Amino acid sequence: MLTAEQEAVLRSIKKLLDFWQISPDELGIEESTTIVRKAEPPPPPAGPKYQHPRTGETWNGEGSQPPWIREALTKEGYTVDELRLSTPAPEQVS
């Protein structure tokens, strides 16, 4: 299914082809050939990469650090390695 913008572009192209009397053969494509570009699927959501050992709060490592991780690193004495999960679990992203 085409978007309204794509349909408008196709109409413009068809008008130009008609005006200049250009056939699909001259373009090097067959009339029945349809070029369809599928949108890239979005990447799967990243699971949490870090988790607080006591509170269970998680962070996926994207964007700015949440307050709990800053506090765990600066005030509670945890290291990044202690907060890093070995295998992210996709159901607990926060």
C-alpha positions, -999 to 999 in steps of 0.1 A, spaced: 0 0 0 13 34 -10 13 65 11 -5 96 -2 28 112 -10 40 82 -30 7 82 -50 12 119 -58 47 112 -70 35 84 -92 8 106 -107 35 132 -115 58 107 -131 29 93 -152 21 128 -164 57 134 -173 59 101 -192 27 110 -211 38 145 -218 72 134 -231 58 103 -247 82 80 -230 74 43 -228 83 20 -200 105 1 -225 126 33 -230 131 34 -192 145 -2 -193 117 -17 -173 87 -37 -183 53 -22 -179 42 -50 -156 73 -47 -134 65 -34 -100 92 -22 -78 83 -26 -41 106 -15 -14 97 -29 20 104 -8 50 131 -20 72 116 -35 103 126 -16 135 153 -33 155 140 -55 183 138 -37 216 170 -40 235 167 -57 268 182 -44 300 219 -44 302 222 -32 338 204 -41 369 206 -30 405 214 -61 427 191 -50 455 162 -30 440 160 -49 407 158 -16 387 170 -20 351 185 1 323 190 -8 287 222 14 284 206 38 259 201 75 266 211 92 297 218 72 328 188 69 352 193 83 387 194 48 403 225 38 383 243 71 390 236 67 427 247 30 427 280 40 411 288 72 430 272 67 464 267 30 469 301 19 457 290 -5 429 311 -9 398 298 -10 362 307 -47 360 287 -54 391 256 -38 376 260 -53 341 238 -82 333 255 -112 316 225 -118 292 198 -91 287 163 -102 295 140 -83 271 109 -83 293 123 -60 319 133 -28 301 129 5 320 
